[in-house]
Amino acid sequence: MACAGDPEHDSAPGKRDQQECLTTAKNCWHVRALDVVCRYGGDEFVVVMPETPLEDANAKARQLLSALHALQMPEVDFSMGVASLPEHGECSVSLLESVDDALYRAKELGGGRVIGAA
């Protein structure tokens, strides 16, 4: 399972805002030893969560989104896409394509939401 996120900034974000988002994500996500968290171009990030059911991954993504909204930073809008193997891809490349497509659908729908891969 993979989840991609992208903070959208209405104005140039300050380092404090970025750090506050990262700290909230770290505290909320509870990354396991087998999870992989990495930057994926620009401000995007990807979390790969092996052996995680899609339903659980969606719940974690929604939990993180709620925590970020609670920060009340109107200049930051956070969108997330979620996808899973083998439902949304045959390999890591197609999984990343699926999760990236879901992320951009979330942004196209106005942001501030979690969208699962089609």
ABEGO torsion letter per residue (X at the ends): XBBBBBBBBABBBBAAAAAAAAAAAAAAAGBBAABBBBBBEEABBBBBBBGBBAAAAAAAAAAAAAAAAAAGBAABBBBBBBBBOAAAEABAAAAAAAAAAAAAAAAAAGEGBBBBBX
